[in-house]
Amino acid sequence: MSTRTYQRWAPEHWGEYEILDSGDGARLERFGELVLERPDPGAIWPRQLDVATWDRSNAHFEPTGKSTGYWIKHGAASERWKMRYQSKRLNLTFQLEMTKFKHVGIFPEQAENWEYIAENLGPKDRFLNLFAYTGGASIAARSTGAEVTHVDAIRQVVDWTRVNMELSGLDGIRWVVEDALKFAERERKRGNRYNGIVLDPPTWGLGPKGEKWRLEDQLINLCEAVAAIVEPGGFIIMNTYSGISPTALETLWSRLLPSASSEVGELCLTAKNGHSIPTGSLIRLKTKA
Ligand SMILES: C[S@@+](CC[C@H](N)C(=O)[O-])C[C@H]1O[C@@H](n2cnc3c(N)ncnc32)[C@H](O)[C@@H]1O
């Protein structure tokens, strides 16, 4: 029987982002100059701060469906603003926006992965970000001097990443608006290899040509392609917000890359009061050199 311990990772270097409180199905968070309240069905505990504090937020998100809704601003909050992430290794600036999907263009817990990427990549290394969204991992990788390929199905989020790249004083990311599975399979056929690969596949999605992405049907194909295009001695980071457990991630990857070393666990955010909020499952693999 395996007695392996799982990790709990949480970013430690945020100055401009913090969780002020959470509970009763919501989070109260500060993103730079704005404090926002938004739903988080995973927050199954009671809140700690009083109603008056929650009501002082600059805006709250009102859901209308499973994944969409709208923001109600309390006063003159701007709908577009900037936030900086600074650590010993990284100095990144993001443009944020209140979107109808309850997100603001950043998954702050991912800063923990940005640090790993910055630590494990060097100039001229090749880095691939699949399902890359607004590109936190892409710009963290690019700031090490690595050659970065950023793949997402939506042109608008790729344009948004370009803004983040430029605000961070960087250039030269290769943009690919394509279905992530198609791209990874094509790279496999071409024999292209990467020293670092990040994948964050959603439960469902659409490629730019209407290709249906369904995690349950296509995850194995995607992971097989990724396993084939990682360089010996390279790393893979797989994050998921879709309810796959750390144990399942571990079993999946031990079948695909049995000789790789791995760390597996949960990615979290630590609130101001010290409580941890789980955000998803994470595995990091290093292949044999
Ligand atoms: C959960 S987000 C990833 C978040 C990202 N890892 C980050 O840290 O910012 C999922 C992304 O997958 C993209 N996507 C969905 N289906 C896709 C597909 N078939 N091919 C490529 N990208 C896809 C979406 O446009 C979205 O940007």
PDBQT file of the ligand as one rigid body, heavy atoms in Angstrom, charges set to zero:
ROOT
HETATM    1  C1  LIG A 301      -9.262  27.301 -16.880  1.00  0.00    +0.000 C 
HETATM    2  S1  LIG A 301      -8.696  28.271 -18.245  1.00  0.00    +0.000 S 
HETATM    3  C2  LIG A 301      -6.982  28.048 -17.987  1.00  0.00    +0.000 C 
HETATM    4  C3  LIG A 301      -6.400  28.999 -16.946  1.00  0.00    +0.000 C 
HETATM    5  C4  LIG A 301      -4.898  29.201 -17.074  1.00  0.00    +0.000 C 
HETATM    6  N1  LIG A 301      -4.178  27.985 -16.789  1.00  0.00    +0.000 N 
HETATM    7  C5  LIG A 301      -4.352  30.313 -16.175  1.00  0.00    +0.000 C 
HETATM    8  O1  LIG A 301      -3.628  30.028 -15.242  1.00  0.00    +0.000 OA
HETATM    9  O2  LIG A 301      -4.662  31.488 -16.405  1.00  0.00    +0.000 OA
HETATM   10  C6  LIG A 301      -9.125  27.301 -19.642  1.00  0.00    +0.000 C 
HETATM   11  C7  LIG A 301      -8.736  27.898 -21.016  1.00  0.00    +0.000 C 
HETATM   12  O3  LIG A 301      -8.883  26.854 -21.990  1.00  0.00    +0.000 OA
HETATM   13  C8  LIG A 301      -9.278  27.455 -23.217  1.00  0.00    +0.000 C 
HETATM   14  N2  LIG A 301      -9.839  26.381 -24.075  1.00  0.00    +0.000 N 
HETATM   15  C9  LIG A 301     -11.032  25.751 -23.970  1.00  0.00    +0.000 A 
HETATM   16  N3  LIG A 301     -11.150  24.764 -24.912  1.00  0.00    +0.000 NA
HETATM   17  C10 LIG A 301      -9.987  24.786 -25.632  1.00  0.00    +0.000 A 
HETATM   18  C11 LIG A 301      -9.490  24.018 -26.715  1.00  0.00    +0.000 A 
HETATM   19  N4  LIG A 301     -10.200  23.042 -27.248  1.00  0.00    +0.000 N 
HETATM   20  N5  LIG A 301      -8.238  24.264 -27.164  1.00  0.00    +0.000 NA
HETATM   21  C12 LIG A 301      -7.500  25.269 -26.630  1.00  0.00    +0.000 A 
HETATM   22  N6  LIG A 301      -7.928  26.044 -25.596  1.00  0.00    +0.000 NA
HETATM   23  C13 LIG A 301      -9.149  25.809 -25.103  1.00  0.00    +0.000 A 
HETATM   24  C14 LIG A 301     -10.240  28.531 -22.836  1.00  0.00    +0.000 C 
HETATM   25  O4  LIG A 301     -10.327  29.524 -23.842  1.00  0.00    +0.000 OA
HETATM   26  C15 LIG A 301      -9.579  29.058 -21.523  1.00  0.00    +0.000 C 
HETATM   27  O5  LIG A 301      -8.764  30.163 -21.799  1.00  0.00    +0.000 OA
ENDROOT
TORSDOF 0
